[in-house]
Amino acid sequence: MSSSTLDSTELETTLTPELVADYLQNNPEFFLQFPELATSLQIPHDSGQAVSLIEKQVQLLRDQNQQYKRKLMELVDIGRENDALHANIHRLTIALMSATSLQGLVDALFTQLLGDFNADAVGLRLAGLPNEFADTRVFAYDREDPALAAFENFFRAIRPICGFLKPEQLDYLFQDKVAQIKSSALIPLGEHAEYGLLAVGSDDEHSYHPGHETQFLRNIGDLVACALSCYLKPASVENAG
C-alpha cells in the first residue's frame, strides 16, 4: 500500500460525521452520480425498522407539509376571529350611534358586550352622571375615591389591560358579580380615563390573559368614550398619571 493511500483505521480517524455532512451539503449532485446509494442506504427509524434514504426524504417532506398545513389553518382561524371581531365592533358602533339618550347608550353597550362579545359580566363606572340617571348596572366614578388607590399602576399607564385583576379591583368593578370572574379586561374611557372605566369579565380564565392583543380594546374604549362625551361631565384629571 502506498504512503498516499489511507487504511481503514486512518480513514475512520480522518472522516467525521461533520465532514461527511458538510460534503453532502456542498455537493447536492452526489446522489445523481451514485443513484444506487439513494435506495441502498438504510436509515434507522424510531420504530426500529430501517428505511431507505428516499423513503426518509418523503417522510420528511410529508412532515414538513403537515406543519405548513397546521400553520395555514392557524392563520385562517386568526383571520376568521379578526373578521368576527371587526363585525362585532361595527355593530357596537352602529348601536351606540343610534342611541338618543344616556340610558339608551348604556343599554346598547351592555347588550352588545354581553351578546356579540360573549362577556359574562360588565362593570361600568362613569363620571359626572346626571342626577336623574338611575341604572343599577352603572356606578359613579370619582377620581378622589380611595378605592382607586388599587388602580395606581393602571392610571400611570392609561391603557387597556387583560388578565387577572386584584380582588379589590374586581370588587370595585364588578360588585356582586365578582365571584364568577376568572379573567377580565379593563378599559379606560377617555385619554386619561376622565369618563370612567369599562371592565369586561369572563368565567373562563383563558378568555383574557396578559399577552392578549389590546388594540381592539383601545378602539372600543375610544368609541364608548366618544359616545359618552355627549352626556357626561368628565372627571378632573389634573393629578392623573
DRENPA-3360 file (N, C-alpha, C; in nm, 2 decimals, always signed):
BEGIN
1 = MSSSTLDS = +0.09/-0.12/+0.00/+0.00/+0.00/+0.00/+0.09/+0.12/+0.00 ~ +0.06/+0.21/-0.09/+0.14/+0.34/-0.10/+0.12/+0.43/+0.02 ~ +0.21/+0.52/+0.04/+0.20/+0.61/+0.16/+0.09/+0.71/+0.14 ~ +0.04/+0.72/+0.01/-0.07/+0.82/-0.02/-0.21/+0.75/+0.01 ~ -0.21/+0.62/+0.03/-0.34/+0.55/+0.05/-0.36/+0.54/+0.20 ~ -0.49/+0.57/+0.24/-0.53/+0.56/+0.38/-0.58/+0.42/+0.41 ~ -0.54/+0.36/+0.52/-0.60/+0.23/+0.55/-0.74/+0.26/+0.62 ~ -0.81/+0.16/+0.66/-0.95/+0.18/+0.71/-0.94/+0.26/+0.84;
9 = TELETTLT = -0.84/+0.22/+0.93/-0.83/+0.29/+1.06/-0.81/+0.44/+1.04 ~ -0.71/+0.47/+0.95/-0.68/+0.61/+0.92/-0.80/+0.69/+0.86 ~ -0.88/+0.61/+0.78/-0.99/+0.68/+0.71/-1.10/+0.71/+0.82 ~ -1.12/+0.62/+0.91/-1.22/+0.64/+1.01/-1.18/+0.76/+1.10 ~ -1.05/+0.77/+1.12/-1.00/+0.88/+1.21/-1.01/+1.01/+1.13 ~ -0.98/+1.01/+1.00/-0.99/+1.13/+0.92/-1.13/+1.18/+0.89 ~ -1.22/+1.09/+0.86/-1.36/+1.13/+0.83/-1.44/+1.13/+0.95 ~ -1.51/+1.24/+0.97/-1.60/+1.26/+1.08/-1.74/+1.28/+1.03;
17 = PELVADYL = -1.84/+1.25/+1.11/-1.98/+1.28/+1.06/-2.00/+1.42/+1.01 ~ -1.93/+1.51/+1.08/-1.94/+1.65/+1.03/-1.89/+1.68/+0.90 ~ -1.77/+1.61/+0.87/-1.71/+1.63/+0.74/-1.80/+1.57/+0.63 ~ -1.86/+1.45/+0.66/-1.95/+1.39/+0.56/-2.07/+1.47/+0.53 ~ -2.13/+1.53/+0.64/-2.24/+1.61/+0.63/-2.21/+1.74/+0.55 ~ -2.09/+1.80/+0.58/-2.05/+1.92/+0.50/-2.03/+1.89/+0.35 ~ -1.97/+1.77/+0.33/-1.95/+1.73/+0.19/-2.08/+1.72/+0.11 ~ -2.18/+1.64/+0.17/-2.31/+1.62/+0.11/-2.38/+1.75/+0.09;
25 = QNNPEFFL = -2.37/+1.84/+0.19/-2.43/+1.97/+0.18/-2.38/+2.05/+0.07 ~ -2.25/+2.05/+0.04/-2.18/+2.12/-0.06/-2.19/+2.06/-0.20 ~ -2.23/+1.93/-0.20/-2.23/+1.86/-0.32/-2.37/+1.79/-0.34 ~ -2.47/+1.86/-0.36/-2.61/+1.81/-0.37/-2.63/+1.71/-0.49 ~ -2.53/+1.72/-0.59/-2.54/+1.63/-0.70/-2.48/+1.49/-0.68 ~ -2.43/+1.47/-0.55/-2.36/+1.34/-0.52/-2.45/+1.22/-0.55 ~ -2.58/+1.22/-0.51/-2.66/+1.10/-0.53/-2.71/+1.09/-0.68 ~ -2.69/+1.20/-0.76/-2.72/+1.19/-0.90/-2.61/+1.11/-0.97;
33 = QFPELATS = -2.48/+1.12/-0.91/-2.37/+1.05/-0.96/-2.37/+0.90/-0.92 ~ -2.43/+0.88/-0.80/-2.44/+0.74/-0.74/-2.58/+0.71/-0.70 ~ -2.67/+0.70/-0.80/-2.82/+0.69/-0.76/-2.85/+0.56/-0.68 ~ -2.77/+0.46/-0.70/-2.79/+0.33/-0.63/-2.78/+0.35/-0.48 ~ -2.70/+0.45/-0.44/-2.69/+0.47/-0.29/-2.82/+0.52/-0.23 ~ -2.89/+0.60/-0.31/-3.01/+0.66/-0.25/-3.11/+0.56/-0.21 ~ -3.11/+0.44/-0.28/-3.21/+0.34/-0.24/-3.15/+0.23/-0.15 ~ -3.01/+0.22/-0.16/-2.95/+0.11/-0.08/-2.92/+0.16/+0.07;
41 = LQIPHDSG = -2.90/+0.29/+0.09/-2.87/+0.34/+0.22/-2.99/+0.32/+0.31 ~ -2.97/+0.27/+0.43/-3.07/+0.24/+0.53/-3.06/+0.33/+0.64 ~ -3.17/+0.40/+0.68/-3.17/+0.49/+0.79/-3.25/+0.44/+0.90 ~ -3.19/+0.43/+1.03/-3.27/+0.38/+1.14/-3.39/+0.46/+1.17 ~ -3.50/+0.40/+1.21/-3.63/+0.47/+1.24/-3.66/+0.45/+1.38 ~ -3.74/+0.54/+1.44/-3.77/+0.53/+1.58/-3.84/+0.40/+1.61 ~ -3.91/+0.34/+1.52/-3.98/+0.22/+1.54/-3.89/+0.10/+1.54 ~ -3.76/+0.12/+1.50/-3.67/+0.01/+1.49/-3.65/-0.04/+1.35;
49 = QAVSLIEK = -3.74/-0.01/+1.26/-3.73/-0.05/+1.12/-3.65/+0.05/+1.04 ~ -3.56/+0.00/+0.96/-3.48/+0.09/+0.88/-3.55/+0.12/+0.75 ~ -3.53/+0.24/+0.70/-3.59/+0.29/+0.58/-3.48/+0.34/+0.49 ~ -3.52/+0.35/+0.36/-3.42/+0.40/+0.26/-3.41/+0.55/+0.27 ~ -3.31/+0.60/+0.21/-3.29/+0.75/+0.21/-3.41/+0.82/+0.14 ~ -3.45/+0.76/+0.03/-3.57/+0.82/-0.04/-3.69/+0.82/+0.04 ~ -3.72/+0.70/+0.11/-3.83/+0.70/+0.20/-3.82/+0.80/+0.31 ~ -3.70/+0.82/+0.36/-3.68/+0.91/+0.47/-3.71/+1.05/+0.42;
57 = QVQLLRDQ = -3.66/+1.09/+0.30/-3.69/+1.22/+0.24/-3.84/+1.24/+0.22 ~ -3.91/+1.14/+0.17/-4.05/+1.15/+0.15/-4.12/+1.18/+0.28 ~ -4.08/+1.10/+0.39/-4.14/+1.12/+0.52/-4.12/+1.26/+0.57 ~ -3.99/+1.31/+0.55/-3.96/+1.45/+0.60/-4.04/+1.55/+0.53 ~ -4.06/+1.53/+0.40/-4.15/+1.62/+0.32/-4.29/+1.62/+0.36 ~ -4.34/+1.50/+0.40/-4.48/+1.49/+0.45/-4.49/+1.56/+0.58 ~ -4.39/+1.54/+0.67/-4.40/+1.60/+0.80/-4.40/+1.76/+0.78 ~ -4.31/+1.80/+0.69/-4.30/+1.95/+0.67/-4.43/+2.00/+0.61;
65 = NQQYKRKL = -4.49/+1.92/+0.52/-4.62/+1.96/+0.46/-4.73/+1.97/+0.57 ~ -4.73/+1.88/+0.66/-4.82/+1.88/+0.77/-4.81/+2.01/+0.86 ~ -4.68/+2.04/+0.88/-4.65/+2.16/+0.96/-4.70/+2.29/+0.89 ~ -4.68/+2.29/+0.76/-4.73/+2.41/+0.68/-4.88/+2.41/+0.68 ~ -4.95/+2.30/+0.68/-5.09/+2.29/+0.68/-5.15/+2.34/+0.82 ~ -5.08/+2.30/+0.92/-5.12/+2.34/+1.06/-5.11/+2.49/+1.07 ~ -4.99/+2.54/+1.02/-4.97/+2.69/+1.03/-5.07/+2.76/+0.95 ~ -5.10/+2.71/+0.83/-5.20/+2.78/+0.75/-5.34/+2.78/+0.82;
73 = MELVDIGR = -5.38/+2.67/+0.88/-5.51/+2.66/+0.95/-5.51/+2.76/+1.07 ~ -5.39/+2.78/+1.13/-5.39/+2.87/+1.24/-5.41/+3.01/+1.19 ~ -5.35/+3.05/+1.08/-5.36/+3.18/+1.02/-5.51/+3.20/+0.97 ~ -5.57/+3.10/+0.92/-5.71/+3.11/+0.87/-5.80/+3.13/+1.00 ~ -5.77/+3.06/+1.11/-5.85/+3.08/+1.23/-5.84/+3.22/+1.28 ~ -5.71/+3.27/+1.28/-5.69/+3.41/+1.33/-5.76/+3.51/+1.24 ~ -5.76/+3.48/+1.11/-5.83/+3.57/+1.01/-5.98/+3.57/+1.04 ~ -6.04/+3.45/+1.07/-6.18/+3.45/+1.10/-6.21/+3.52/+1.23;
81 = ENDALHAN = -6.13/+3.50/+1.33/-6.15/+3.57/+1.45/-6.15/+3.72/+1.44 ~ -6.05/+3.77/+1.36/-6.04/+3.91/+1.33/-6.16/+3.96/+1.26 ~ -6.21/+3.89/+1.16/-6.32/+3.93/+1.08/-6.45/+3.94/+1.18 ~ -6.46/+3.84/+1.26/-6.57/+3.84/+1.36/-6.56/+3.96/+1.45 ~ -6.44/+3.98/+1.50/-6.42/+4.10/+1.59/-6.45/+4.23/+1.53 ~ -6.41/+4.25/+1.40/-6.44/+4.37/+1.33/-6.59/+4.39/+1.31 ~ -6.66/+4.28/+1.28/-6.80/+4.28/+1.26/-6.87/+4.32/+1.40 ~ -6.82/+4.27/+1.51/-6.88/+4.30/+1.64/-6.86/+4.45/+1.67;
89 = IHRLTIAL = -6.74/+4.50/+1.64/-6.71/+4.64/+1.67/-6.80/+4.73/+1.58 ~ -6.82/+4.68/+1.46/-6.91/+4.76/+1.37/-7.05/+4.77/+1.42 ~ -7.10/+4.65/+1.47/-7.24/+4.65/+1.52/-7.25/+4.74/+1.65 ~ -7.14/+4.73/+1.73/-7.14/+4.81/+1.85/-7.14/+4.96/+1.82 ~ -7.06/+5.00/+1.72/-7.06/+5.14/+1.67/-7.20/+5.18/+1.63 ~ -7.26/+5.10/+1.55/-7.40/+5.14/+1.50/-7.49/+5.15/+1.62 ~ -7.49/+5.06/+1.71/-7.58/+5.06/+1.83/-7.56/+5.19/+1.91 ~ -7.43/+5.23/+1.93/-7.40/+5.35/+2.01/-7.44/+5.47/+1.94;
97 = MSATSLQG = -7.42/+5.48/+1.81/-7.45/+5.59/+1.73/-7.61/+5.61/+1.72 ~ -7.68/+5.50/+1.73/-7.82/+5.50/+1.72/-7.89/+5.55/+1.85 ~ -7.82/+5.54/+1.96/-7.87/+5.58/+2.09/-7.90/+5.73/+2.10 ~ -8.02/+5.76/+2.16/-8.06/+5.90/+2.16/-8.06/+5.95/+2.31 ~ -8.01/+5.87/+2.40/-8.01/+5.91/+2.54/-7.90/+5.84/+2.61 ~ -7.86/+5.88/+2.73/-7.76/+5.81/+2.80/-7.81/+5.67/+2.84 ~ -7.93/+5.66/+2.88/-7.99/+5.53/+2.91/-7.99/+5.44/+2.79 ~ -8.02/+5.49/+2.67/-8.02/+5.41/+2.55/-7.88/+5.37/+2.52;
105 = LVDALFTQ = -7.78/+5.46/+2.54/-7.64/+5.42/+2.51/-7.59/+5.31/+2.61 ~ -7.63/+5.32/+2.73/-7.59/+5.22/+2.83/-7.65/+5.09/+2.80 ~ -7.78/+5.09/+2.76/-7.85/+4.97/+2.72/-7.78/+4.90/+2.60 ~ -7.75/+4.98/+2.50/-7.68/+4.93/+2.38/-7.54/+4.87/+2.42 ~ -7.47/+4.94/+2.50/-7.34/+4.89/+2.54/-7.34/+4.75/+2.61 ~ -7.43/+4.74/+2.71/-7.45/+4.61/+2.78/-7.50/+4.50/+2.69 ~ -7.59/+4.54/+2.60/-7.65/+4.44/+2.51/-7.54/+4.38/+2.42 ~ -7.46/+4.47/+2.36/-7.36/+4.43/+2.27/-7.24/+4.35/+2.34;
113 = LLGDFNAD = -7.20/+4.40/+2.45/-7.09/+4.33/+2.52/-7.13/+4.19/+2.57 ~ -7.25/+4.18/+2.63/-7.30/+4.05/+2.68/-7.34/+3.96/+2.57 ~ -7.37/+4.02/+2.45/-7.42/+3.94/+2.34/-7.30/+3.90/+2.24 ~ -7.28/+3.99/+2.15/-7.17/+3.97/+2.05/-7.04/+3.94/+2.10 ~ -7.00/+4.01/+2.21/-6.86/+3.99/+2.27/-6.86/+3.88/+2.37 ~ -6.97/+3.81/+2.40/-6.97/+3.70/+2.49/-6.91/+3.73/+2.63 ~ -6.93/+3.85/+2.68/-6.89/+3.88/+2.81/-6.99/+3.81/+2.91 ~ -6.93/+3.77/+3.03/-7.01/+3.71/+3.13/-7.05/+3.82/+3.23;
121 = AVGLRLAG = -6.98/+3.93/+3.24/-7.01/+4.04/+3.32/-6.95/+4.16/+3.27 ~ -7.02/+4.27/+3.30/-6.97/+4.41/+3.25/-6.97/+4.50/+3.37 ~ -6.86/+4.56/+3.40/-6.85/+4.66/+3.50/-6.83/+4.80/+3.44 ~ -6.92/+4.89/+3.48/-6.92/+5.03/+3.42/-6.92/+5.13/+3.53 ~ -6.81/+5.21/+3.54/-6.80/+5.32/+3.63/-6.80/+5.45/+3.55 ~ -6.89/+5.54/+3.57/-6.90/+5.66/+3.49/-6.89/+5.79/+3.57 ~ -6.82/+5.89/+3.52/-6.80/+6.02/+3.58/-6.91/+6.11/+3.54 ~ -6.95/+6.21/+3.63/-7.04/+6.31/+3.60/-7.18/+6.27/+3.56;
129 = LPNEFADT = -7.23/+6.16/+3.62/-7.36/+6.11/+3.59/-7.47/+6.22/+3.62 ~ -7.57/+6.24/+3.54/-7.68/+6.33/+3.57/-7.75/+6.28/+3.69 ~ -7.81/+6.37/+3.77/-7.88/+6.34/+3.89/-8.00/+6.25/+3.86 ~ -8.06/+6.27/+3.75/-8.18/+6.19/+3.72/-8.15/+6.05/+3.66 ~ -8.03/+6.02/+3.64/-8.00/+5.89/+3.58/-7.99/+5.79/+3.69 ~ -8.06/+5.68/+3.66/-8.07/+5.57/+3.76/-8.07/+5.44/+3.69 ~ -7.96/+5.37/+3.70/-7.94/+5.23/+3.64/-7.85/+5.15/+3.74 ~ -7.91/+5.05/+3.79/-7.83/+4.97/+3.89/-7.71/+4.90/+3.84;
137 = RVFAYDRE = -7.69/+4.90/+3.71/-7.57/+4.84/+3.65/-7.46/+4.93/+3.64 ~ -7.48/+5.06/+3.66/-7.38/+5.16/+3.64/-7.35/+5.23/+3.78 ~ -7.22/+5.25/+3.81/-7.18/+5.31/+3.94/-7.10/+5.44/+3.91 ~ -7.11/+5.52/+4.01/-7.04/+5.65/+4.00/-6.89/+5.63/+4.00 ~ -6.82/+5.73/+3.93/-6.68/+5.72/+3.92/-6.62/+5.86/+3.97 ~ -6.54/+5.86/+4.07/-6.48/+5.98/+4.12/-6.33/+5.95/+4.15 ~ -6.25/+6.04/+4.08/-6.10/+6.01/+4.09/-6.05/+6.04/+4.23 ~ -6.13/+6.09/+4.32/-6.09/+6.11/+4.46/-6.13/+5.99/+4.55;
145 = DPALAAFE = -6.20/+5.89/+4.49/-6.24/+5.78/+4.56/-6.12/+5.70/+4.61 ~ -6.11/+5.67/+4.74/-6.00/+5.60/+4.80/-5.98/+5.46/+4.73 ~ -6.09/+5.40/+4.69/-6.09/+5.27/+4.63/-6.00/+5.26/+4.50 ~ -5.98/+5.38/+4.44/-5.90/+5.38/+4.32/-5.75/+5.37/+4.34 ~ -5.71/+5.37/+4.47/-5.57/+5.35/+4.50/-5.52/+5.22/+4.45 ~ -5.61/+5.12/+4.44/-5.58/+4.99/+4.39/-5.54/+4.99/+4.24 ~ -5.58/+5.10/+4.17/-5.55/+5.11/+4.03/-5.44/+5.21/+3.99 ~ -5.35/+5.23/+4.09/-5.24/+5.33/+4.07/-5.16/+5.30/+3.95;
153 = NFFRAIRP = -5.12/+5.17/+3.93/-5.04/+5.14/+3.81/-5.12/+5.15/+3.68 ~ -5.24/+5.12/+3.69/-5.33/+5.13/+3.57/-5.34/+5.28/+3.53 ~ -5.36/+5.37/+3.62/-5.37/+5.51/+3.59/-5.24/+5.57/+3.54 ~ -5.13/+5.51/+3.59/-5.00/+5.56/+3.54/-4.98/+5.53/+3.39 ~ -5.03/+5.42/+3.35/-5.01/+5.38/+3.21/-5.13/+5.42/+3.12 ~ -5.25/+5.42/+3.17/-5.37/+5.46/+3.10/-5.37/+5.38/+2.97 ~ -5.39/+5.25/+2.97/-5.41/+5.17/+2.85/-5.48/+5.05/+2.90 ~ -5.55/+4.98/+2.81/-5.63/+4.86/+2.84/-5.53/+4.75/+2.89;
161 = ICGFLKPE = -5.58/+4.68/+2.99/-5.50/+4.56/+3.04/-5.59/+4.44/+3.04 ~ -5.53/+4.32/+3.03/-5.60/+4.20/+3.03/-5.53/+4.11/+3.13 ~ -5.61/+4.02/+3.19/-5.56/+3.92/+3.28/-5.63/+3.90/+3.40 ~ -5.56/+3.90/+3.51/-5.62/+3.86/+3.64/-5.60/+3.98/+3.73 ~ -5.71/+4.05/+3.76/-5.71/+4.17/+3.84/-5.71/+4.14/+3.99 ~ -5.66/+4.23/+4.07/-5.66/+4.21/+4.21/-5.80/+4.20/+4.27 ~ -5.82/+4.13/+4.38/-5.95/+4.12/+4.44/-6.02/+4.25/+4.46 ~ -5.95/+4.35/+4.51/-6.01/+4.48/+4.54/-6.05/+4.56/+4.41;
169 = QLDYLFQD = -5.97/+4.53/+4.30/-6.01/+4.59/+4.17/-6.14/+4.52/+4.12 ~ -6.15/+4.39/+4.13/-6.27/+4.32/+4.09/-6.39/+4.37/+4.17 ~ -6.37/+4.38/+4.30/-6.48/+4.43/+4.39/-6.53/+4.56/+4.34 ~ -6.44/+4.65/+4.31/-6.48/+4.79/+4.27/-6.55/+4.79/+4.13 ~ -6.51/+4.70/+4.04/-6.56/+4.70/+3.91/-6.69/+4.62/+3.89 ~ -6.69/+4.50/+3.95/-6.80/+4.40/+3.92/-6.90/+4.39/+4.04 ~ -6.87/+4.44/+4.15/-6.96/+4.44/+4.26/-7.01/+4.29/+4.30 ~ -7.14/+4.27/+4.29/-7.19/+4.13/+4.33/-7.16/+4.02/+4.23;
177 = KVAQIKSS = -7.10/+4.05/+4.12/-7.07/+3.95/+4.02/-6.93/+3.91/+4.03 ~ -6.85/+3.95/+4.12/-6.71/+3.93/+4.13/-6.68/+3.78/+4.14 ~ -6.76/+3.70/+4.21/-6.73/+3.56/+4.23/-6.72/+3.48/+4.10 ~ -6.78/+3.52/+4.00/-6.78/+3.44/+3.87/-6.67/+3.49/+3.78 ~ -6.59/+3.59/+3.81/-6.49/+3.64/+3.72/-6.36/+3.57/+3.74 ~ -6.31/+3.50/+3.63/-6.19/+3.43/+3.63/-6.08/+3.51/+3.55 ~ -6.12/+3.59/+3.46/-6.03/+3.67/+3.38/-6.11/+3.79/+3.33 ~ -6.03/+3.90/+3.30/-6.11/+4.02/+3.27/-6.02/+4.12/+3.19;
185 = ALIPLGEH = -6.09/+4.22/+3.13/-6.02/+4.32/+3.06/-6.07/+4.46/+3.12 ~ -5.97/+4.55/+3.14/-6.01/+4.68/+3.19/-5.97/+4.79/+3.09 ~ -6.07/+4.87/+3.06/-6.05/+4.97/+2.95/-6.07/+5.11/+3.01 ~ -5.98/+5.20/+2.99/-6.00/+5.34/+3.03/-6.10/+5.41/+2.93 ~ -6.19/+5.49/+2.98/-6.28/+5.57/+2.89/-6.23/+5.71/+2.88 ~ -6.16/+5.74/+2.77/-6.10/+5.87/+2.76/-5.95/+5.86/+2.76 ~ -5.89/+5.97/+2.72/-5.74/+5.97/+2.71/-5.68/+5.95/+2.85 ~ -5.74/+6.00/+2.95/-5.69/+5.99/+3.09/-5.80/+5.92/+3.18;
193 = AEYGLLAV = -5.88/+5.84/+3.12/-5.99/+5.78/+3.19/-6.08/+5.88/+3.25 ~ -6.10/+6.00/+3.19/-6.18/+6.10/+3.25/-6.33/+6.07/+3.25 ~ -6.37/+5.98/+3.16/-6.51/+5.95/+3.16/-6.55/+5.82/+3.24 ~ -6.44/+5.75/+3.28/-6.47/+5.64/+3.37/-6.39/+5.51/+3.33 ~ -6.44/+5.40/+3.37/-6.38/+5.27/+3.35/-6.48/+5.17/+3.30 ~ -6.44/+5.09/+3.20/-6.52/+4.98/+3.15/-6.45/+4.85/+3.17 ~ -6.51/+4.76/+3.23/-6.45/+4.63/+3.25/-6.54/+4.52/+3.19 ~ -6.47/+4.42/+3.13/-6.54/+4.31/+3.07/-6.48/+4.18/+3.14;
201 = GSDDEHSY = -6.57/+4.10/+3.20/-6.53/+3.98/+3.27/-6.58/+3.85/+3.21 ~ -6.50/+3.75/+3.23/-6.53/+3.62/+3.18/-6.52/+3.51/+3.29 ~ -6.60/+3.41/+3.29/-6.59/+3.30/+3.38/-6.48/+3.19/+3.33 ~ -6.42/+3.23/+3.22/-6.31/+3.14/+3.17/-6.18/+3.21/+3.19 ~ -6.09/+3.15/+3.26/-5.96/+3.21/+3.29/-5.87/+3.23/+3.17 ~ -5.91/+3.17/+3.06/-5.83/+3.18/+2.93/-5.88/+3.29/+2.84 ~ -6.00/+3.35/+2.87/-6.06/+3.44/+2.78/-5.97/+3.57/+2.76 ~ -5.92/+3.62/+2.88/-5.83/+3.73/+2.88/-5.70/+3.70/+2.95;
209 = HPGHETQF = -5.59/+3.72/+2.89/-5.46/+3.70/+2.95/-5.37/+3.81/+2.92 ~ -5.26/+3.82/+3.00/-5.17/+3.94/+2.99/-5.11/+3.96/+2.85 ~ -5.10/+3.85/+2.77/-5.04/+3.86/+2.64/-5.14/+3.89/+2.53 ~ -5.27/+3.91/+2.57/-5.38/+3.94/+2.48/-5.36/+4.07/+2.40 ~ -5.39/+4.07/+2.27/-5.38/+4.19/+2.19/-5.48/+4.29/+2.25 ~ -5.44/+4.41/+2.27/-5.53/+4.51/+2.34/-5.57/+4.62/+2.24 ~ -5.53/+4.62/+2.12/-5.56/+4.73/+2.03/-5.71/+4.74/+2.01 ~ -5.78/+4.63/+2.00/-5.92/+4.63/+1.98/-5.99/+4.68/+2.10;
217 = LRNIGDLV = -5.94/+4.66/+2.22/-5.99/+4.71/+2.34/-5.98/+4.86/+2.35 ~ -5.86/+4.91/+2.30/-5.84/+5.05/+2.29/-5.94/+5.12/+2.20 ~ -5.97/+5.05/+2.09/-6.07/+5.10/+1.99/-6.21/+5.11/+2.06 ~ -6.24/+5.01/+2.13/-6.37/+5.01/+2.20/-6.38/+5.12/+2.30 ~ -6.27/+5.14/+2.38/-6.27/+5.24/+2.48/-6.28/+5.38/+2.41 ~ -6.21/+5.41/+2.30/-6.23/+5.53/+2.23/-6.37/+5.55/+2.18 ~ -6.43/+5.45/+2.13/-6.56/+5.46/+2.07/-6.66/+5.49/+2.18 ~ -6.66/+5.42/+2.30/-6.75/+5.44/+2.41/-6.73/+5.58/+2.47;
225 = ACALSCYL = -6.61/+5.62/+2.49/-6.58/+5.75/+2.54/-6.64/+5.86/+2.46 ~ -6.62/+5.85/+2.33/-6.67/+5.95/+2.23/-6.82/+5.96/+2.24 ~ -6.89/+5.84/+2.25/-7.04/+5.84/+2.26/-7.08/+5.90/+2.40 ~ -7.01/+5.87/+2.51/-7.04/+5.92/+2.64/-7.02/+6.07/+2.65 ~ -6.93/+6.13/+2.58/-6.89/+6.27/+2.60/-7.01/+6.36/+2.57 ~ -7.11/+6.31/+2.51/-7.23/+6.40/+2.48/-7.32/+6.41/+2.61 ~ -7.30/+6.32/+2.70/-7.39/+6.31/+2.82/-7.32/+6.33/+2.95 ~ -7.19/+6.31/+2.96/-7.12/+6.32/+3.09/-7.03/+6.44/+3.10;
233 = KPASVENA = -7.01/+6.48/+3.23/-6.91/+6.58/+3.26/-6.79/+6.50/+3.30 ~ -6.68/+6.52/+3.23/-6.55/+6.44/+3.26/-6.50/+6.47/+3.39 ~ -6.44/+6.37/+3.46/-6.38/+6.39/+3.59/-6.25/+6.47/+3.57 ~ -6.21/+6.54/+3.68/-6.09/+6.62/+3.68/-5.97/+6.52/+3.68 ~ -5.87/+6.54/+3.60/-5.76/+6.45/+3.59/-5.63/+6.53/+3.61 ~ -5.63/+6.64/+3.68/-5.52/+6.73/+3.70/-5.40/+6.65/+3.76 ~ -5.43/+6.56/+3.85/-5.32/+6.48/+3.92/-5.30/+6.34/+3.85 ~ -5.36/+6.32/+3.74/-5.36/+6.19/+3.68/-5.22/+6.17/+3.62;
241 = G = -5.18/+6.04/+3.62/-5.05/+6.00/+3.55/-4.93/+6.02/+3.63;
% end
